[in-house]
């Protein structure tokens, strides 16, 4: 660092004031820029990972075939699934997803285990469901309010079937209509 004397502005005692000329090391400037770009890149990545923008996936207004639905459906589907309908919505910490498909009753009942095992593999021990409990449905369940427009999620029409899972935060709830061969799945936060 050089110290120069400013002779143009004398102080009150007739002396000259020193002026400090700072020289920034070019390597320090490069380092500061790299750190700044790193912070900006990290911030962009964090914003990308945080669902600040609502995400919405839907099967559309018409039911889909197994082949068309299997890629985007929130759960794995049995190969015999037909007339698949699903909706998934997430925003910040809230999400809701629902699925309905038709299949032979035996396949629907076997698929309960698959869905709950997939859930248990995906979430921590506090959110796992073991053992899998089935409850017979003898009276129609009450209509579920999902916060989504899902008129096809008509579990209130089940006269006889099975209910499995739980209705809690990040817990899958499953209903199977044993008369019509319809599988219903719902999970919310």
Phi, psi and omega per residue, in radians:
X1 nan 2.258 3.122
X2 -1.654 2.568 3.039
X3 -2.030 2.139 3.130
X4 -1.998 2.704 3.130
X5 -1.741 2.319 3.082
X6 -1.637 1.880 -3.087
X7 -1.584 -0.188 -3.085
X8 -1.386 -0.340 -3.129
X9 -2.186 1.506 -3.128
X10 -1.234 2.566 3.084
X11 -1.402 3.135 -3.065
X12 -1.162 -0.302 -3.110
X13 -1.749 0.111 3.104
X14 1.484 0.141 3.118
X15 -1.665 2.867 3.072
X16 -1.721 2.578 -3.141
X17 -1.594 2.455 3.088
X18 -1.362 2.452 3.049
X19 -1.953 2.280 -3.134
X20 -1.693 2.183 3.090
X21 -1.774 2.034 -3.095
X22 -1.681 2.366 3.067
X23 -2.006 2.102 3.116
X24 -1.590 2.261 3.113
X25 -1.073 2.236 -3.119
X26 -1.025 -0.545 3.106
X27 -1.157 -0.621 3.110
X28 -1.164 -0.677 3.093
X29 -1.089 -0.758 3.105
X30 -1.112 -0.755 3.125
X31 -1.063 -0.779 3.126
X32 -1.075 -0.716 3.127
X33 -1.151 -0.718 3.107
X34 -1.093 -0.740 3.114
X35 -1.108 -0.766 3.127
X36 -1.073 -0.825 3.118
X37 -1.122 -0.619 3.083
X38 -1.115 -0.748 3.115
X39 -1.125 -0.752 3.118
X40 -1.115 -0.748 3.124
X41 -1.132 -0.722 3.126
X42 -1.131 -0.736 3.119
X43 -1.082 -0.731 3.112
X44 -1.112 -0.704 3.120
X45 -1.120 -0.745 3.133
X46 -1.091 -0.770 3.116
X47 -1.120 -0.612 3.109
X48 -1.181 -0.650 -3.117
X49 -1.325 -0.452 -3.133
X50 -1.543 2.199 -3.107
X51 -1.310 1.255 3.123
X52 -1.285 -0.379 3.106
X53 -1.852 2.293 -3.140
X54 -1.024 2.412 3.041
X55 -1.892 2.486 -3.048
X56 -2.523 2.136 3.059
X57 -2.182 2.440 -3.112
X58 -2.601 2.672 3.061
X59 -1.368 -0.112 -3.123
X60 1.630 -2.895 -3.067
X61 -1.464 -0.287 -3.121
X62 -2.005 2.591 3.067
X63 -1.107 2.621 -3.125
X64 -1.886 2.794 3.021
X65 -1.383 2.913 3.109
X66 -0.990 -0.775 -3.091
X67 -1.065 -0.716 -3.103
X68 -1.377 -0.501 -3.032
X69 -1.569 -0.435 -2.954
X70 -1.100 -0.483 -3.117
X71 -1.257 -0.660 -2.997
X72 -1.937 -0.099 -3.118
X73 -1.157 2.438 -3.101
X74 -1.117 -0.349 3.115
X75 -2.183 2.834 3.017
X76 -1.191 2.519 -3.120
X77 -1.963 2.550 3.007
X78 -1.260 2.697 -3.081
X79 -1.143 -0.309 -3.139
X80 -1.590 0.059 -3.108
X81 -1.155 2.397 3.089
X82 -2.365 2.830 3.101
X83 0.859 0.937 -3.085
X84 -1.404 2.310 3.055
X85 -2.326 2.407 3.121
X86 -2.644 2.725 3.007
X87 -2.512 2.456 3.089
X88 -2.399 2.297 3.108
X89 -2.374 2.334 3.032
X90 -2.499 2.491 3.094
X91 -2.681 2.092 -3.061
X92 0.932 -1.994 -3.087
X93 -1.689 -0.056 -3.101
X94 -1.735 2.452 2.964
X95 -2.607 2.722 3.069
X96 -2.554 2.376 3.075
X97 -2.471 2.537 -3.140
X98 -2.522 2.562 -3.121
X99 -2.436 2.490 3.035
X100 -2.451 2.321 3.019
X101 -2.595 2.822 3.105
X102 -1.892 2.429 3.120
X103 -2.835 2.922 3.043
X104 -0.995 2.533 -3.060
X105 -0.964 -0.736 -3.141
X106 -1.060 -0.685 3.115
X107 -1.207 -0.677 3.096
X108 -1.075 -0.796 -3.131
X109 -1.148 -0.706 3.110
X110 -1.166 -0.520 -3.088
X111 -1.295 -0.313 3.081
X112 -1.001 -0.828 -3.133
X113 -1.063 -0.747 -3.134
X114 -1.043 -0.823 -3.106
X115 -1.120 -0.767 -3.113
X116 -1.239 -0.638 3.073
X117 -1.141 -0.690 3.068
X118 -1.094 -0.723 3.100
X119 -1.074 -0.816 -3.125
X120 -1.109 -0.586 3.114
X121 -1.262 -0.497 -3.066
X122 -1.488 -0.542 -3.006
X123 -1.955 2.841 -3.115
X124 -1.206 2.961 -3.032
X125 -1.043 -0.523 -3.138
X126 -1.200 -0.335 -3.107
X127 -1.894 0.048 -3.115
X128 -1.355 2.660 3.099
X129 -2.009 1.895 3.054
X130 -2.550 2.394 -0.190
X131 -1.307 2.948 3.124
X132 -1.384 2.100 -3.106
X133 -1.847 2.265 3.077
X134 -1.901 2.399 3.094
X135 -2.184 2.240 3.107
X136 -1.191 2.499 3.076
X137 -1.711 2.041 3.123
X138 -1.898 -0.453 3.040
X139 -2.169 2.579 -3.097
X140 -0.993 2.358 3.067
X141 -1.153 2.755 3.105
X142 -1.265 2.704 -3.134
X143 -1.118 2.382 -3.084
X144 -1.665 2.335 3.040
X145 -1.714 1.945 -3.098
X146 -1.698 -0.237 -3.016
X147 1.420 0.062 3.091
X148 -2.118 2.692 3.081
X149 -1.433 1.673 -3.103
X150 -2.315 1.290 -3.131
X151 -1.133 -0.390 3.139
X152 -1.352 -0.182 3.122
X153 -1.492 1.277 -2.962
X154 -1.783 0.996 -3.130
X155 -1.141 -0.363 3.122
X156 -1.173 -0.162 3.089
X157 -1.600 -0.033 -3.135
X158 -1.278 2.170 3.091
X159 -1.705 -0.596 -3.120
X160 -2.590 2.289 -3.136
X161 3.083 -2.729 -3.080
X162 -2.261 2.476 3.012
X163 -2.071 2.399 3.132
X164 -2.460 2.893 -3.141
X165 1.458 -2.776 -3.099
X166 -2.431 2.790 3.097
X167 -1.929 1.313 3.128
X168 -2.424 -3.039 3.135
X169 -1.124 2.197 3.136
X170 0.885 0.778 3.076
X171 -2.202 2.213 -3.135
X172 -1.268 2.406 3.034
X173 -2.037 2.306 -3.047
X174 -2.298 2.410 3.050
X175 -2.265 2.474 3.058
X176 -2.205 2.161 3.061
X177 -1.492 1.884 -3.060
X178 -1.302 -0.298 3.127
X179 -1.512 -0.713 -3.072
X180 -1.728 -0.209 -3.093
X181 1.198 0.926 -3.122
X182 -2.145 2.332 3.130
X183 -1.886 2.271 3.105
X184 -2.120 2.407 3.109
X185 -2.354 2.455 3.093
X186 -2.579 2.467 2.994
X187 -2.588 2.343 3.119
X188 -2.341 2.951 3.096
X189 -1.957 nan nan
